[in-house]
């Protein structure tokens, strides 16, 4: 029963989840983005203590690799790599948008479209079906009145995440659904575990955050 630490620091809310197989043992979160760096290590220590586990019990670390907050991604990546190097355990990565999409699988919709606010009218986004197969690969997109127009003629799409308000303000399509869907590290562990049993690991020495834009800085200043 592999014990896996799951980390997400890519969005406004940072969170961690400790899992064993496909069971979540506990979770912690932090809503203050500027405090992610100082919060993360004590949160990991506290979560391990609360669940009666130790760092040496970990068999892998799972992490969202981006897109998202430039600073947040670096914080999470540095922590995950440090743990994996020190403990000699694998690192498992997942695209943040795919992880967000997994939080919406119970929605009554044809397609799922998570959105992360970039700045101005730009978002990081992707479109997935209910099997998490991408119809639109993760990308940086400048929204306008014609965004997703053709697809929305015949398909229902649920839009959510920190960037969805930008789209909601400029389009009027009956097949567009705008929701406030909670996403945190507890949505990672099933996907991370499936990668673990397939030995789908990331190369520690070469792994970099997926920024999608060079020198990207989040509109919150991160």
C-alpha positions in Angstrom: 0.0 0.0 0.0 2.1 2.9 -1.2 2.0 6.1 0.8 2.0 9.1 -1.5 2.2 12.8 -0.8 0.2 14.9 -3.3 1.0 18.6 -3.7 -0.7 21.5 -5.5 0.6 25.0 -5.3 -0.3 26.0 -8.8 -3.4 28.1 -8.0 -4.5 30.6 -5.5 -5.2 27.9 -2.9 -2.3 25.6 -2.1 -3.2 22.1 -0.7 -1.6 18.8 0.1 -3.1 15.4 0.5 -1.7 12.2 1.9 -3.0 9.1 0.3 -2.6 5.3 0.5 -3.6 3.4 -2.6 -6.8 5.3 -3.6 -7.7 6.4 0.0 -7.2 9.9 1.2 -5.8 9.9 4.7 -5.9 13.6 5.2 -5.6 17.0 3.6 -4.4 20.5 4.4 -4.9 23.8 2.5 -3.8 27.4 2.5 -5.9 30.2 0.9 -3.3 33.0 1.2 -1.2 32.8 -2.0 1.7 34.9 -0.8 2.2 32.5 2.2 2.5 29.3 0.1 6.2 29.1 0.6 6.2 29.4 4.4 3.1 27.2 4.7 4.1 24.2 2.7 6.8 22.5 4.8 5.1 22.9 8.2 1.9 21.6 6.6 3.6 18.5 5.3 5.1 17.8 8.7 1.8 18.4 10.4 -0.1 16.2 8.1 2.3 13.3 8.5 2.1 13.7 12.3 -1.7 13.8 12.3 -1.9 10.6 10.3 0.9 8.8 12.3 3.2 8.6 9.3 6.8 9.7 8.7 8.7 11.1 5.8 10.6 7.8 5.4 7.3 6.0 4.8 6.6 7.9 1.6 6.9 5.9 -1.6 6.3 8.8 -4.1 5.4 12.4 -4.4 2.8 13.6 -6.8 2.5 17.2 -7.9 0.7 19.5 -10.4 3.4 20.7 -12.8 1.4 23.6 -14.3 0.2 25.8 -15.8 -0.5 28.2 -13.0 1.1 30.7 -10.7 4.8 31.1 -11.7 6.0 31.4 -8.1 3.6 28.8 -6.8 4.8 26.2 -9.4 8.4 26.9 -8.4 7.6 26.4 -4.7 5.8 23.1 -5.2 8.4 21.8 -7.7 11.4 22.6 -5.4 9.7 20.9 -2.4 8.7 17.8 -4.4 12.2 17.4 -5.9 13.9 17.9 -2.6 11.8 15.2 -1.0 12.3 12.8 -3.8 16.1 13.3 -3.9 16.4 13.0 -0.2 14.2 9.9 0.1 15.2 8.3 -3.2 11.6 8.0 -4.3 9.9 8.8 -7.6 8.2 12.1 -8.6 4.9 11.9 -10.4 3.5 14.9 -12.3 0.2 15.8 -13.6 -0.9 18.8 -15.7 -2.8 21.2 -13.5 -5.7 21.6 -16.0 -6.2 17.8 -16.2 -6.2 17.6 -12.4 -8.8 20.4 -12.3 -10.9 18.6 -14.9 -11.0 15.5 -12.7 -12.9 17.6 -10.1 -15.8 18.1 -12.6 -16.4 14.5 -13.8 -19.8 14.4 -12.0 -21.1 17.4 -13.8 -23.9 16.9 -16.4 -22.1 18.1 -19.4 -20.5 16.9 -22.7 -17.1 18.6 -22.1 -15.1 20.1 -19.3 -13.2 23.3 -19.6 -11.1 24.4 -16.6 -9.6 27.9 -16.8 -6.8 29.5 -14.8 -6.6 33.3 -14.9 -3.5 34.6 -16.6 -4.0 38.3 -17.0 -6.1 40.8 -19.0 -8.3 38.6 -21.2 -5.9 35.7 -21.2 -6.4 32.3 -19.5 -4.7 28.9 -19.4 -7.2 26.4 -20.5 -8.0 23.0 -22.1 -11.0 21.0 -23.0 -11.6 17.4 -21.8 -14.2 14.8 -22.3 -15.6 12.8 -19.4 -12.8 10.3 -19.8 -10.2 13.1 -19.4 -9.2 12.8 -23.0 -8.2 16.3 -24.3 -10.1 17.8 -27.2 -8.0 21.0 -26.7 -4.6 20.6 -25.3 -3.4 22.9 -22.5 -2.7 26.3 -23.9 -2.7 30.1 -23.2 -5.7 31.6 -24.8 -6.9 35.2 -25.3 -10.7 35.1 -24.9 -13.1 37.0 -27.1 -16.8 36.8 -28.1 -16.2 34.0 -30.5 -14.3 31.7 -28.1 -15.6 28.1 -28.3 -18.5 29.3 -30.5 -18.5 26.4 -32.9 -18.3 23.7 -30.2 -21.0 25.4 -28.1 -23.5 25.1 -31.0 -23.9 21.4 -30.4 -22.2 20.5 -27.1 -22.6 21.5 -23.5 -19.5 22.7 -21.8 -18.9 23.5 -18.1 -16.4 26.3 -17.5 -14.9 26.9 -14.1 -11.8 28.0 -12.4 -10.3 31.4 -11.7 -10.5 32.5 -15.3 -14.1 31.5 -16.0 -15.6 34.9 -15.1 -13.8 36.5 -18.0 -15.6 34.3 -20.5 -18.9 34.5 -18.7 -18.9 38.3 -19.2 -18.5 38.2 -22.9 -20.4 35.2 -24.3 -24.1 34.3 -24.3 -24.5 30.7 -25.2 -27.2 28.4 -23.9 -24.8 25.4 -23.9 -22.2 27.2 -21.7 -22.4 26.4 -18.0 -20.4 28.5 -15.6 -19.8 26.8 -12.2 -17.8 27.3 -9.0 -16.2 23.9 -8.7 -13.8 23.2 -5.8 -10.4 21.8 -6.8 -7.7 20.8 -4.4 -5.0 18.1 -3.8 -7.7 15.6 -2.9 -8.5 15.4 -6.6 -4.9 14.3 -7.4 -4.4 11.0 -5.6 -6.5 8.7 -7.8 -4.7 9.8 -11.0 -1.3 9.9 -9.2 -1.8 6.4 -7.9 -2.7 5.1 -11.4 0.6 6.6 -12.7 2.5 5.1 -9.8 1.4 1.5 -10.6 2.4 2.1 -14.2 5.8 3.4 -13.2 4.9 6.7 -15.0 7.5 8.8 -13.3 9.1 12.2 -14.1 12.8 12.7 -14.6 14.0 14.6 -11.5 17.0 16.2 -13.1 15.2 17.6 -16.1 11.7 18.3 -14.9 10.6 22.0 -15.1 7.3 23.6 -14.4 4.9 23.9 -17.4 4.5 27.6 -17.6 3.0 27.8 -21.2 4.2 31.3 -21.4 7.8 32.5 -20.9 8.4 34.8 -17.9 4.7 34.4 -17.0 3.7 36.3 -13.9 0.3 35.7 -12.3 -2.0 38.7 -12.2 -1.9 38.6 -8.4 1.8 39.5 -8.6 3.0 36.0 -8.2 
